[in-house]
Amino acid sequence: MLMCYCTRPLVIHVPNDLSSIQQAVLEVADGGEVIVGPGVYNVPIAIPARGITLRSSHGPAMTVLNGGGFEDSIITCAEASRSDRGTPAVTRIEGFTFINGKGKPNPLATDGGAIFALSDLEVADCVFQFNTATSEGGAIDSHANLKVINCMFEHNAASHRGGAIYSHANLEVIDCVLGHNTAPGEGGAIYSQANLEVVNCVFERNTGGFGGGAIRLHEAAGALTVKETTFMLNEASTGGAIHGGNNDMEITVTDCVFTENSAANAGALYISGGTVERCEFIANTTESAGGAIRATVGLGSFLTLNDCVLSGNTAGDRGGAISFLVLNPQVSVNNCTFNENHADEGGAIYTTSFYDGAVTITGSKFKNNTADTQGGAIYVYPTGNESDAVVADTLFCGNLPEHIAGLWLDNGGNEFHDACSVSADITGDGLVNIDDLLAVIASWGPCPAMPDECPADIAPVSTNGDGMVNVDDLLAVLANWGG
């Protein structure tokens, strides 16, 4: 069906107005909208950089763009023309499933299995499955600013970097799920060369080859910000969840959960500095150093950990929870809880530094951490300084074979106990009674990330809780009734 317009329409429906998506995006007005009806579409699409919105009328379950029949990216977003570059327009793609895309061919490989973007792009409410690239960006390869909202990336693969997304420019990923994506090189789900912001996402079972099971930041990249995001069962050689690079980049990770990620080096997080706040690291593992976090903090960098929980992490060598190499005296650990972490040396923390007082630990708790050789809670490697670590207002209990090994400075307010104890007086009124029983019932279920926000989680007593308020806590209150 052919249409002739004196002026370009603002809205074109496919297939009602035009049968071809490609023809529609060429015919629609600048800033206009192409609305695609349900069906499976098997042709490549090239979208000019004119601020066009391409969206489905019935969502990704009923509108599929299938790249199985041709050797190209499913969608190519063209570079802005010279006349348009003064006020670049953002292309928007919304509500499609992309499958079997093979990527934009170049002389040596293919990039961007589903989408290859040379101009600013926003992608929302889409599903990307089984797209591949022989080089970069199994699902998307973007050379301009990219924003991805409420999308799912599953089983996409790139032979080099960025199993789901490879970004050469600024990237935002919001409310997305990325699972089972692979890149034998780096960045199982995402590889970023510029500023990257991730908010409220889930990364599960991504594999990143040499580095970054979920996310790999390029050495010369900009800032990395990750908020309210879960990383679980991702794996790589270095940085099972995130490889943050080795340079002095601005890295901020807040309100995130890292569970059962694994790597030969740095089970969950490999960074060179930044801020990690209100995060939970549970049961991450490494064969080498840093079961949860390995940090090499260079000159001009800083690293701050605030209000984090690190529990059940293991390292085959050193630093069951964290391994520090500190070249600049600006590392601080504040109000963190370390519980049941394990390593050969430094069950919770292993630190090597070249300055007195390079690492400060304040207001924290180390409970039931273990080391095979030395430093059940903390091991301070001897570098010839008088006190590489400074510890204050911190509780140590049940750590074996000893709480701290190495040279450190006791800055006061620390407590050391052979075993950890817990009170069944949840309400703190001096009695174990009906009020404590009601507190257990009111808090029933999984605990928040911060243990101090879950006072009803008291069983098992040996570990001051198991992360759940359940029948064990009820029985602990009854066993101590009246006390």
C-alpha positions as CSV (number, residue, x, y, z in Angstrom):
1,M,0.0,0.0,0.0
2,L,1.4,3.4,-1.1
3,M,0.6,6.7,0.5
4,C,1.4,10.2,-0.8
5,Y,1.6,13.1,1.7
6,C,1.9,16.8,1.0
7,T,3.0,17.2,4.6
8,R,4.4,14.3,6.6
9,P,1.9,12.8,9.1
10,L,2.7,12.9,12.8
11,V,1.4,9.4,13.3
12,I,1.5,6.3,11.0
13,H,0.0,2.9,11.9
14,V,1.6,-0.3,10.6
15,P,0.0,-2.2,8.9
16,N,-3.2,-0.2,8.7
17,D,-1.6,2.9,7.0
18,L,1.5,1.4,5.6
19,S,2.5,-2.3,5.5
20,S,6.2,-1.6,5.9
21,I,7.8,-0.4,9.1
22,Q,10.8,0.9,7.1
23,Q,8.5,2.9,4.8
24,A,6.6,4.3,7.8
25,V,9.8,5.6,9.6
26,L,10.8,7.4,6.4
27,E,7.4,8.9,5.8
28,V,6.6,10.1,9.3
29,A,7.2,13.7,10.3
30,D,10.2,14.8,12.4
31,G,9.3,14.0,16.1
32,G,6.4,11.8,14.9
33,E,5.3,8.3,15.9
34,V,5.1,5.0,14.1
35,I,2.7,2.6,15.9
36,V,3.2,-1.1,15.0
37,G,0.4,-3.6,15.3
38,P,0.7,-7.2,16.6
39,G,2.7,-9.7,14.5
40,V,6.2,-11.0,13.7
41,Y,8.3,-8.7,11.5
42,N,11.4,-10.1,9.7
43,V,13.1,-7.2,8.0
44,P,15.9,-4.8,9.0
45,I,14.9,-1.3,9.9
46,A,16.9,1.9,9.5
47,I,15.7,4.8,11.6
48,P,16.8,8.4,10.7
49,A,17.9,10.7,13.6
50,R,14.7,12.8,13.5
51,G,13.3,12.2,17.0
52,I,11.0,9.5,15.8
53,T,9.1,7.2,18.3
54,L,8.7,3.6,17.1
55,R,6.3,1.7,19.4
56,S,4.1,-1.3,19.4
57,S,0.3,-1.0,20.0
58,H,0.1,-4.2,22.1
59,G,3.4,-4.6,23.8
60,P,6.4,-7.0,23.4
61,A,4.4,-10.3,23.9
62,M,2.5,-9.6,20.7
63,T,5.0,-7.7,18.6
64,V,8.2,-9.4,17.6
65,L,11.1,-8.1,15.5
66,N,12.9,-11.3,14.3
67,G,16.4,-11.0,12.9
68,G,16.6,-14.6,11.9
69,G,16.2,-14.0,8.2
70,F,19.0,-11.6,7.5
71,E,22.6,-10.7,8.4
72,D,22.3,-7.3,10.0
73,S,21.2,-5.6,13.2
74,I,17.4,-5.6,13.5
75,I,17.3,-1.8,13.9
76,T,20.0,0.7,12.9
77,C,19.7,4.2,14.3
78,A,21.4,6.5,11.9
79,E,23.9,9.2,12.8
80,A,22.4,12.7,12.9
81,S,22.9,14.6,9.7
82,R,25.1,17.7,9.7
83,S,22.1,20.0,9.7
84,D,20.6,18.2,12.7
85,R,23.6,18.1,15.0
86,G,23.0,21.4,16.6
87,T,19.8,20.1,18.3
88,P,20.1,16.3,18.4
89,A,16.8,14.5,18.6
90,V,16.3,11.3,20.6
91,T,14.9,8.2,18.9
92,R,12.5,6.2,21.1
93,I,11.8,2.5,20.7
94,E,9.1,1.0,22.9
95,G,7.2,-2.3,23.4
96,F,8.9,-4.9,21.1
97,T,10.6,-8.3,21.5
98,F,13.9,-8.6,19.7
99,I,15.0,-12.1,18.9
100,N,17.8,-13.7,16.8
101,G,19.5,-10.5,15.7
102,K,22.9,-11.1,14.3
103,G,24.5,-7.6,14.4
104,K,25.8,-4.9,12.1
105,P,28.5,-6.3,9.8
106,N,31.9,-4.7,9.6
107,P,35.0,-6.0,7.8
108,L,36.0,-8.2,10.7
109,A,33.0,-8.9,12.9
110,T,29.4,-7.9,13.8
111,D,28.2,-5.5,16.6
112,G,24.8,-4.8,18.1
113,G,22.9,-8.0,17.5
114,A,19.4,-6.3,17.8
115,I,20.2,-2.6,17.7
116,F,23.2,-0.6,16.4
117,A,22.8,3.0,17.4
118,L,24.8,6.0,16.0
119,S,22.5,8.6,17.5
120,D,20.9,9.2,20.9
121,L,18.4,6.5,21.8
122,E,15.8,5.6,24.4
123,V,14.5,2.0,24.7
124,A,11.6,1.1,26.9
125,D,9.4,-1.9,27.7
126,C,11.3,-4.2,25.4
127,V,12.5,-7.8,25.5
128,F,15.9,-8.9,24.0
129,Q,16.4,-12.7,23.7
130,F,19.0,-14.8,21.8
131,N,20.6,-11.9,20.0
132,T,24.3,-12.2,19.1
133,A,27.3,-10.3,18.0
134,T,30.7,-11.6,17.0
135,S,32.4,-8.6,18.6
136,E,30.5,-6.1,20.8
137,G,27.0,-5.7,22.2
138,G,25.0,-8.9,21.9
139,A,21.7,-7.0,22.0
140,I,22.7,-3.3,21.7
141,D,25.8,-1.5,20.6
142,S,25.5,2.2,21.1
143,H,27.9,4.9,19.9
144,A,25.7,7.7,21.3
145,N,23.9,8.4,24.6
146,L,21.6,5.5,25.5
147,K,18.8,5.2,28.1
148,V,17.1,1.8,28.7
149,I,14.0,1.5,30.9
150,N,12.0,-1.5,32.0
151,C,13.5,-4.0,29.6
152,M,14.6,-7.6,29.8
153,F,17.8,-9.0,28.4
154,E,18.1,-12.8,28.4
155,H,20.5,-15.2,26.6
156,N,22.2,-12.6,24.5
157,A,25.9,-13.1,23.7
158,A,28.8,-11.1,22.3
159,S,32.0,-12.9,21.5
160,H,34.2,-10.1,22.8
161,R,32.5,-7.5,25.2
162,G,29.1,-6.6,26.4
163,G,26.9,-9.7,26.3
164,A,23.8,-7.6,26.4
165,I,24.9,-3.9,26.0
166,Y,28.1,-2.3,24.8
167,S,28.1,1.5,25.3
168,H,30.6,4.0,23.9
169,A,28.8,7.0,25.4
170,N,26.7,7.7,28.5
171,L,24.4,4.9,29.5
172,E,21.4,4.7,31.9
173,V,19.8,1.4,32.7
174,I,16.6,1.7,34.9
175,D,14.2,-1.0,36.1
176,C,15.7,-3.7,34.0
177,V,16.4,-7.5,34.3
178,L,19.5,-8.9,32.7
179,G,20.1,-12.6,33.0
180,H,22.1,-15.4,31.3
181,N,24.0,-13.0,29.0
182,T,27.6,-13.9,28.1
183,A,30.8,-12.2,26.8
184,P,33.9,-14.4,26.9
185,G,35.9,-11.2,26.9
186,E,34.5,-8.7,29.5
187,G,31.2,-7.5,30.7
188,G,28.8,-10.4,30.7
189,A,25.8,-8.1,30.6
190,I,27.2,-4.5,30.2
191,Y,30.5,-3.0,29.0
192,S,30.7,0.7,29.4
193,Q,33.2,3.2,28.0
194,A,31.6,6.3,29.6
195,N,29.4,7.3,32.4
196,L,27.1,4.5,33.5
197,E,24.1,4.7,35.9
198,V,22.1,1.6,36.9
199,V,19.0,1.9,39.1
200,N,16.6,-0.8,40.4
201,C,17.8,-3.6,38.2
202,V,18.5,-7.3,38.6
203,F,21.6,-9.0,37.2
204,E,21.4,-12.8,37.4
205,R,23.7,-15.6,36.0
206,N,25.6,-13.4,33.6
207,T,29.2,-14.5,32.6
208,G,31.9,-12.0,31.9
209,G,35.0,-14.0,30.9
210,F,38.0,-12.0,31.9
211,G,36.2,-9.3,33.9
212,G,32.9,-8.2,35.2
213,G,30.3,-11.0,35.2
214,A,27.5,-8.4,35.1
215,I,29.3,-5.0,34.5
216,R,32.7,-4.0,33.2
217,L,33.8,-0.4,33.2
218,H,36.5,0.5,30.7
219,E,39.8,1.8,32.2
220,A,39.2,5.3,30.8
221,A,35.4,5.4,31.6
222,G,33.7,8.1,33.5
223,A,31.6,7.7,36.7
224,L,29.8,4.5,37.7
225,T,26.6,4.8,39.9
226,V,24.6,1.7,40.9
227,K,21.5,2.0,43.1
228,E,19.0,-0.4,44.5
229,T,20.2,-3.2,42.3
230,T,20.6,-7.0,42.9
231,F,23.5,-9.0,41.6
232,M,23.2,-12.8,42.0
233,L,25.1,-15.8,40.6
234,N,27.2,-13.8,38.2
235,E,30.7,-14.9,37.4
236,A,33.9,-13.8,35.8
237,S,37.7,-14.2,36.2
238,T,37.9,-10.8,38.0
239,G,34.9,-9.1,39.6
240,G,32.1,-11.7,39.7
241,A,29.5,-8.9,39.6
242,I,31.3,-5.7,38.8
243,H,34.8,-4.9,37.5
244,G,35.2,-1.2,38.1
245,G,38.5,-0.7,36.4
246,N,41.9,0.2,37.8
247,N,41.9,3.9,37.4
248,D,40.7,6.7,39.7
249,M,37.1,6.6,38.6
250,E,34.2,7.9,40.6
251,I,32.3,4.8,41.7
252,T,29.2,4.9,43.9
253,V,27.3,1.8,44.9
254,T,24.3,2.2,47.3
255,D,21.4,0.0,48.6
256,C,22.5,-3.0,46.5
257,V,22.5,-6.7,47.2
258,F,25.3,-9.0,46.0
259,T,24.6,-12.7,46.5
260,E,26.5,-15.8,45.4
261,N,28.6,-14.1,42.8
262,S,32.0,-15.8,42.1
263,A,35.3,-15.1,40.5
264,A,38.9,-16.2,40.5
265,N,39.7,-12.8,41.9
266,A,37.2,-10.5,43.7
267,G,34.0,-12.5,44.2
268,A,31.5,-9.7,43.8
269,L,33.2,-6.3,43.4
270,Y,36.6,-5.2,42.0
271,I,37.2,-1.5,42.4
272,S,40.0,1.1,42.8
273,G,38.0,3.5,45.1
274,G,34.7,5.1,45.6
275,T,31.8,4.8,48.0
276,V,29.8,1.7,49.0
277,E,26.8,2.3,51.2
278,R,24.0,0.3,52.7
279,C,24.9,-2.8,50.6
280,E,24.6,-6.4,51.5
281,F,27.2,-9.0,50.4
282,I,26.1,-12.6,51.0
283,A,27.9,-15.8,50.2
284,N,30.1,-14.5,47.4
285,T,33.3,-16.5,46.7
286,T,36.7,-16.2,45.1
287,E,39.6,-18.5,44.7
288,S,42.1,-15.8,45.4
289,A,41.5,-12.5,47.3
290,G,38.4,-10.6,48.4
291,G,35.4,-13.0,48.7
292,A,33.1,-10.0,48.3
293,I,35.3,-7.0,47.5
294,R,38.8,-6.5,46.3
295,A,40.0,-2.9,46.3
296,T,43.3,-1.5,45.1
297,V,43.2,2.1,46.2
298,G,45.8,4.2,44.4
299,L,47.3,7.6,44.9
300,G,44.6,10.3,44.7
301,S,41.8,7.7,45.4
302,F,39.6,7.1,48.4
303,L,37.3,4.2,49.5
304,T,34.5,4.5,52.0
305,L,32.2,1.6,53.1
306,N,29.3,2.7,55.2
307,D,26.5,0.7,56.8
308,C,27.1,-2.5,54.9
309,V,26.6,-6.2,55.8
310,L,29.1,-8.8,54.7
311,S,28.1,-12.3,55.6
312,G,29.2,-15.8,54.6
313,N,31.7,-14.7,52.0
314,T,34.8,-16.8,51.3
315,A,38.2,-16.4,49.8
316,G,40.6,-19.2,49.0
317,D,43.6,-17.0,49.9
318,R,43.0,-13.7,51.8
319,G,40.2,-11.5,52.8
320,G,37.1,-13.6,53.1
321,A,34.9,-10.4,52.8
322,I,37.4,-7.7,51.7
323,S,41.0,-7.6,50.5
324,F,42.6,-4.1,50.5
325,L,45.7,-3.0,48.8
326,V,46.1,0.6,49.9
327,L,48.5,3.0,48.3
328,N,46.8,6.1,49.7
329,P,45.7,6.6,53.3
330,Q,42.1,7.2,52.7
331,V,40.2,4.0,53.3
332,S,37.4,3.9,56.0
333,V,34.9,1.2,57.1
334,N,32.1,2.6,59.2
335,N,29.1,0.9,60.9
336,C,29.5,-2.3,58.9
337,T,28.8,-5.9,60.1
338,F,31.0,-8.9,59.2
339,N,29.5,-12.2,60.0
340,E,30.8,-15.8,59.3
341,N,33.2,-14.8,56.5
342,H,36.2,-17.1,55.9
343,A,39.7,-17.1,54.3
344,D,43.1,-18.6,54.7
345,E,44.3,-15.2,56.1
346,G,42.0,-12.4,57.3
347,G,38.6,-14.1,57.7
348,A,36.8,-10.8,57.2
349,I,39.4,-8.3,56.1
350,Y,42.9,-8.6,54.8
351,T,44.8,-5.3,54.3
352,T,48.1,-4.3,52.9
353,S,49.0,-0.7,53.1
354,F,52.1,1.6,53.0
355,Y,51.0,4.3,55.4
356,D,50.3,4.4,59.1
357,G,46.6,4.6,59.7
358,A,45.8,4.0,56.0
359,V,42.7,2.0,57.0
360,T,40.3,3.1,59.7
361,I,37.5,0.9,61.0
362,T,34.9,2.5,63.2
363,G,31.6,1.4,64.9
364,S,31.5,-2.0,63.2
365,K,30.8,-5.6,64.3
366,F,32.9,-8.7,63.5
367,K,31.1,-11.9,64.5
368,N,32.2,-15.5,64.0
369,N,34.6,-14.9,61.2
370,T,37.4,-17.5,60.7
371,A,40.8,-17.9,59.1
372,D,42.8,-21.0,58.5
373,T,46.1,-19.4,59.6
374,Q,45.7,-16.0,61.2
375,G,43.4,-13.0,61.6
376,G,40.0,-14.4,62.2
377,A,38.4,-11.0,61.8
378,I,41.3,-8.8,60.4
379,Y,44.8,-9.5,59.2
380,V,47.2,-6.6,58.8
381,Y,50.0,-7.5,56.5
382,P,53.4,-6.3,57.9
383,T,54.9,-3.6,55.7
384,G,57.2,-2.0,58.3
385,N,54.7,0.7,59.5
386,E,53.7,1.0,63.2
387,S,50.0,0.7,62.6
388,D,48.5,0.3,59.1
389,A,45.0,-0.1,60.6
390,V,43.2,2.0,63.2
391,V,40.1,0.4,64.9
392,A,37.6,2.2,67.2
393,D,34.2,1.5,68.8
394,T,34.0,-1.9,67.2
395,L,32.7,-5.3,68.5
396,F,34.7,-8.5,68.0
397,C,33.2,-11.8,69.1
398,G,33.7,-15.5,68.2
399,N,36.4,-14.8,65.6
400,L,39.1,-17.6,65.2
401,P,41.9,-18.2,65.6
402,E,42.2,-14.7,67.0
403,H,40.4,-11.4,66.3
404,I,43.2,-9.4,64.8
405,A,46.7,-10.3,63.6
406,G,49.3,-7.8,62.7
407,L,50.2,-4.3,63.7
408,W,47.2,-2.1,64.4
409,L,46.2,0.9,66.6
410,D,43.4,0.5,69.2
411,N,41.7,3.9,69.2
412,G,39.4,3.0,72.0
413,G,35.9,1.8,72.6
414,N,36.5,-1.7,71.2
415,E,35.1,-4.9,72.7
416,F,36.5,-8.4,72.4
417,H,34.6,-11.5,73.4
418,D,35.4,-15.2,72.9
419,A,31.8,-15.9,71.9
420,C,28.9,-13.9,70.6
421,S,25.8,-13.6,72.7
422,V,22.3,-12.3,72.0
423,S,19.4,-11.2,74.2
424,A,15.9,-12.4,73.7
425,D,14.7,-9.1,75.2
426,I,13.8,-7.7,71.9
427,T,12.0,-4.7,73.2
428,G,14.7,-3.8,75.6
429,D,12.4,-3.5,78.7
430,G,14.5,-5.9,80.9
431,L,12.0,-8.7,80.5
432,V,11.4,-11.5,78.0
433,N,7.6,-11.6,77.7
434,I,4.6,-11.2,75.5
435,D,5.9,-8.0,74.1
436,D,8.9,-9.7,72.7
437,L,6.7,-12.5,71.3
438,L,4.6,-9.9,69.5
439,A,7.8,-8.2,68.2
440,V,8.8,-11.5,66.5
441,I,5.3,-11.9,64.9
442,A,5.3,-8.3,63.7
443,S,8.7,-8.8,62.0
444,W,7.9,-12.2,60.5
445,G,9.7,-13.0,57.3
446,P,13.0,-11.9,55.6
447,C,15.0,-9.2,57.3
448,P,16.0,-5.9,55.7
449,A,19.6,-5.6,54.5
450,M,20.7,-3.9,57.7
451,P,20.8,-6.2,60.8
452,D,20.2,-3.4,63.2
453,E,16.8,-2.9,61.5
454,C,15.9,-6.5,62.4
455,P,16.1,-6.9,66.2
456,A,13.7,-9.8,66.2
457,D,16.2,-12.0,64.3
458,I,17.9,-13.6,67.3
459,A,18.2,-17.2,66.3
460,P,20.5,-19.0,66.0
461,V,22.1,-17.4,69.0
462,S,25.6,-18.3,67.9
463,T,25.4,-15.9,64.9
464,N,22.9,-13.4,66.2
465,G,20.4,-14.3,63.5
466,D,20.1,-16.0,60.1
467,G,18.5,-13.2,58.2
468,M,14.9,-14.5,58.8
469,V,12.4,-13.9,61.5
470,N,10.7,-17.3,61.9
471,V,9.8,-20.1,64.2
472,D,13.4,-20.3,65.5
473,D,13.2,-16.8,66.9
474,L,9.8,-17.6,68.4
475,L,11.3,-20.6,70.2
476,A,14.3,-18.5,71.4
477,V,12.0,-16.1,73.1
478,L,10.0,-18.9,74.7
479,A,13.3,-20.5,75.9
480,N,14.3,-17.3,77.7
481,W,10.8,-16.4,79.0
482,G,10.8,-14.3,82.1
483,G,14.5,-13.6,82.0
